[in-house]
């Protein structure tokens, strides 16, 4: 039987009232899903907020690594996802590929004792665990500079995975040398050695897009996410994480025009006017947009039926070391 969106919303509300469940949604989710959430935010914000929540079930509307982060920080919670969607960036590196990155540094004469790995939170729990075992930690786009600043005090080479753009942008901001494994650079000459991963959505923006908006609106502000290419960030007026972008853009006068370089759903909710998407192509994350109202309803119904769908499981060793990597970050 097919239900309209309004009927699905009514059923979702009733099930939420009946069940011991908290629905959380990332900023990039579709509007109709986002509106049904009890808690909204970016990936780390959601993991922290749900850790302090008392519900037995966390129903996470996002992508896989985010659900894993909730489970790692709150192993006693039951975490389910309407869609077991995979972040394209997170899928670019697994445990074996992380080991190969370490091997590349070793072959350049950099020993494990002189490597401090840092992984962007957009990574699988297995990668976080390997980073944790090597004494490293997790970072977000909001705190990457703080994490790297502290890491450099150990006098080691920073291996930054998986997002080369975030790693290079932080290096540029701090006046440090960076490179990407395989780009032909001598790894010994760089402070931050980046893995060659990226966000497919944030690669859609170009310097030509910025030039177009500056010509059309001379006083426009360009605000972008640090997952964008360094050339984009260098040409922009403001660079910040999802939460930082929201705070900054909402602080602007309503008459101030701003073009934003990040995921479409979030940009579309920011302000009623004078907000533009910095791309001629709709920058919509395909995996974030997999979750529908029907998926949300069916997942709640599965909990009610005693057979939860897509429950997140993390093995004990991975959970232990991934949590250590996350907690090192939180301690800073």
C-alpha positions, -999 to +999 in steps of 0.1 A: +000+000+000+013+034-009+011+063+015+014+101+008+042+120+025+017+135+050+004+100+059+039+088+064+047+117+086+017+110+108+027+073+111+063+083+119+051+106+147+029+079+162+057+054+162+082+079+177+057+085+205+053+048+211+090+036+209+121+043+230+139+058+200+156+091+190+157+100+154+188+119+143+195+135+109+226+150+093+223+185+077+226+170+042+194+149+045+163+157+024+140+183+040+112+159+047+135+135+065+154+163+083+121+178+096+112+145+114+144+143+134+147+149+172+184+158+169+201+174+139+237+184+132+269+175+116+286+141+120+305+146+153+278+168+168+253+140+163+276+114+178+281+136+209+245+146+213+233+110+210+258+098+236+240+120+261+206+108+250+187+082+271+168+063+244+175+026+237+175+031+200+192+057+178+177+059+143+204+076+123+196+093+090+230+097+073+258+076+060+275+045+074+306+060+091+283+084+111+262+055+125+295+037+134+307+068+153+276+067+174+280+030+181+317+034+189+311+063+214+280+046+228+284+008+225+254+001+247+231+019+223+213+001+195+220+021+163+199+015+132+199+033+099+171+036+073+197+031+046+231+016+050+245+043+027+282+046+022+300+079+021+320+080-012+351+095+005+350+070+034+349+042+009+381+054-007+402+039+021+399+007+041+423-011+065+445-025+037+447+008+018+457+025+051+485-001+055+496+006+020+498+043+028+520+036+058+542+013+035+546+042+011+560+064+039+582+035+051+596+031+015+605+069+016+625+062+047+599+074+073+596+048+101+564+040+119+578+056+150+581+089+131+545+088+117+515+102+135+483+094+116+452+116+117+419+105+101+391+127+091+359+116+108+346+107+073+362+073+075+353+037+084+357+025+120+384+001+108+405+030+097+399+049+129+410+019+148+442+015+129+449+052+135+442+048+172+466+018+175+494+040+160+488+067+186+468+089+162+434+105+165+403+116+146+395+152+135+366+170+119+367+199+094+359+222+124+388+211+146+414+198+121+436+228+127+436+224+165+442+186+161+471+191+137+486+219+158+488+196+188+500+166+167+529+186+153+543+190+189+554+154+187+578+162+159+565+135+136+553+134+100+515+138+099+498+112+077+463+127+069+436+104+056+414+102+036+406+138+023+436+153+005+417+187+002+411+191+039+447+182+047+461+205+021+438+234+030+448+231+067+485+230+057+481+261+036+463+279+064+491+270+088+519+278+064+530+242+063+542+220+034+519+193+022+518+167-005+496+138-017+510+103-018+518+094-054+521+130-067+559+127-072+568+149-042+595+137-018+575+127+012+603+138+035+599+174+024+563+177+037+549+183+071+515+168+062+514+138+039+479+134+025+461+103+012+445+108-022+408+108-012+382+134-018+345+143-016+328+139-049+302+166-041+328+193-031+348+186-063+319+200-083+328+236-075+353+255-097+372+288-097+351+296-128+319+294-106+334+319-082+344+342-111+309+340-125+292+351-092+318+379-086+311+393-121+273+391-116+273+404-081+304+424-073+297+426-035+289+389-031+306+368-004+319+333-014+317+308+015+329+272+010+336+240+029+373+229+033+366+197+015+367+218-017+399+220-037+426+243-023+422+266-054+385+271-045+393+278-008+421+303-018+396+322-040+369+323-013+360+349+014+352+323+041+361+286+046+345+266+073+329+233+084+292+227+080+284+241+114+308+270+109+292+278+075+257+278+090+268+301+119+286+325+096+260+328+069+231+333+093+251+361+109+252+380+076+227+408+070+197+396+050+206+419+021+241+404+018+244+380-011+264+349-005+273+319-028+279+287-008+301+258-019+287+228-001+259+202-002+226+215-018+201+205+009+219+223+036+224+255+014+187+254+004+177+257+041+200+284+052+182+316+043+151+326+024+168+350+000+202+361-013+218+327-009+231+309-040+246+275-047+281+278-060+277+255-090+258+252-122+253+215-113+232+206-083+257+196-056+236+169-040+252+140-021+237+109-037+242+086-007+229+112+018+198+115-003+191+078-004+170+080+028+133+087+022+103+092+045+092+056+036+126+043+047+123+061+080+088+048+086+098+012+077+128+013+100+106+026+129+081-002+121+109-028+121+118-017+157+082-019+167+080-054+151+111-065+171+133-070+140+153-038+136+166-031+101+203-022+093+215-024+129+251-012+132+276-036+147+313-029+154+336-057+166+352-054+200+388-046+189+377-021+163+354-005+188+381-002+214+408+015+192+383+036+172+369+050+205+404+058+217+411+077+185+378+096+189+384+103+226+419+117+219+402+142+197+375+150+222+401+155+249+415+184+229 
